[in-house]
Amino acid sequence: MASPVKIKASVSEVVRHTGSVASYHFKPQGRVPKFHAGQFLHLALDEYQPNEQWPESRVFSIASAPSERHEELAVTISVKGRFTERIFQTLENGSECWLKLPYGEFLFPPDKHLILIAGGVGITPYLSLLKQMLEEKSEQAVMLYYGIRSAEHYLFGDLIKRCEAELPNFGKAVYCEDGSAPGEKGVLNIVAIHAAAPSGSLFYLSGPPAMIGTFRKRLQDLGVEAERVRVDDWE
Ligand SMILES: Cc1cc2nc3c(=O)[nH]c(=O)nc-3n(C[C@H](O)[C@H](O)[C@H](O)COP(=O)(O)OP(=O)(O)OC[C@H]3O[C@@H](n4cnc5c(N)ncnc54)[C@H](O)[C@@H]3O)c2cc1C
């Protein structure tokens, strides 16, 4: 695994998805180390002086494909507290910030059947994988379960549509609480997801802590070994 590197970057694009969720695309100003889909970076807004202490930062899943790393790094951020509010209010095209990467063990082995479960903005750690799979025309079996509150929270529909059209073994199921988005009306059901999964599948959980806690416990009760359940824990 590459050692983390600190890089200055400038914002090349901001996409505001909702009143509190936005994607930021960065143009790196230094050498970006190799990273794997599913890993995350530290984002600092204040100037970093080499040999001084790293400024206050928060961590975000890398949402761009590993192969694009020299041209672009991206994250998708949901405003939760003081720091993410500051990102949302201050970062715009041309803004400069500091990134430190790569980190994390939320990785996707290429030879397993993957069950990706996303609650809301928990879709972010899967974006890099989906982009990489499209580039590689991957034949890996991947099923994405995506739970959202309403249609405005359905992010990256175009990317998911491309995966369905171009990847032979990709599937998706969307569950929308108020029925305003295409898909099933309701919430993700981990018992049904488990029942539909081929044996030996790896289960990935990313989303609100309450969802992760409940689903992890349910999978354990259903006899899924701990090593087949991977969690992107934002706590
Ligand atoms: C592996 C991982 C991946 C993540 N990926 C994403 C993602 O892709 N998108 C996304 O929106 N969110 C992601 N998060 C959550 C994100 O990092 C923030 O923790 C979250 O958005 C909280 O919001 P905030 O920082 O604005 O809250 P704040 O209110 O600013 O702080 C939240 C917490 O951060 C800690 N904190 C406070 N001050 C400091 C400080 N000076 N230095 C360090 N920590 C401090 C405290 O525990 C505080 O309660 C991820 C978290 C993890 C662990």
The ligand as a Gaussian input file, in Angstrom:
#p B3LYP/6-31G(d) Opt

LIG

0 1
 C      -13.565000       6.464000       6.230000
 C      -14.516000       7.641000       6.164000
 C      -14.993000       8.050000       4.931000
 C      -15.871000       9.148000       4.856000
 N      -16.327000       9.522000       3.639000
 C      -17.191000      10.553000       3.560000
 C      -17.685000      10.960000       2.278000
 O      -17.302000      10.433000       1.224000
 N      -18.573000      11.982000       2.256000
 C      -19.002000      12.618000       3.412000
 O      -19.830000      13.526000       3.323000
 N      -18.530000      12.265000       4.627000
 C      -17.636000      11.265000       4.733000
 N      -17.147000      10.909000       5.951000
 C      -17.568000      11.704000       7.153000
 C      -16.739000      12.999000       7.282000
 O      -15.362000      12.685000       7.425000
 C      -17.113000      13.874000       8.513000
 O      -16.730000      13.204000       9.676000
 C      -18.554000      14.117000       8.644000
 O      -19.005000      14.704000       7.474000
 C      -18.821000      15.029000       9.886000
 O      -19.085000      16.340000       9.494000
 P      -18.155000      17.601000       9.937000
 O      -16.746000      17.217000       9.872000
 O      -18.662000      18.763000       9.227000
 O      -18.586000      17.746000      11.437000
 P      -17.849000      18.586000      12.578000
 O      -18.943000      19.002000      13.477000
 O      -16.938000      19.622000      12.037000
 O      -16.968000      17.473000      13.289000
 C      -17.444000      16.154000      13.447000
 C      -16.497000      15.413000      14.361000
 O      -15.140000      15.510000      13.891000
 C      -14.252000      15.502000      14.993000
 N      -13.440000      16.740000      15.036000
 C      -13.780000      17.926000      15.538000
 N      -12.771000      18.804000      15.429000
 C      -11.774000      18.155000      14.830000
 C      -10.466000      18.529000      14.435000
 N       -9.962000      19.746000      14.704000
 N       -9.705000      17.619000      13.792000
 C      -10.179000      16.367000      13.546000
 N      -11.398000      15.946000      13.925000
 C      -12.196000      16.837000      14.564000
 C      -15.099000      15.424000      16.222000
 O      -15.184000      14.073000      16.576000
 C      -16.421000      15.973000      15.757000
 O      -17.493000      15.531000      16.486000
 C      -16.267000       9.835000       6.046000
 C      -15.755000       9.421000       7.274000
 C      -14.899000       8.345000       7.335000
 C      -14.359000       7.938000       8.694000

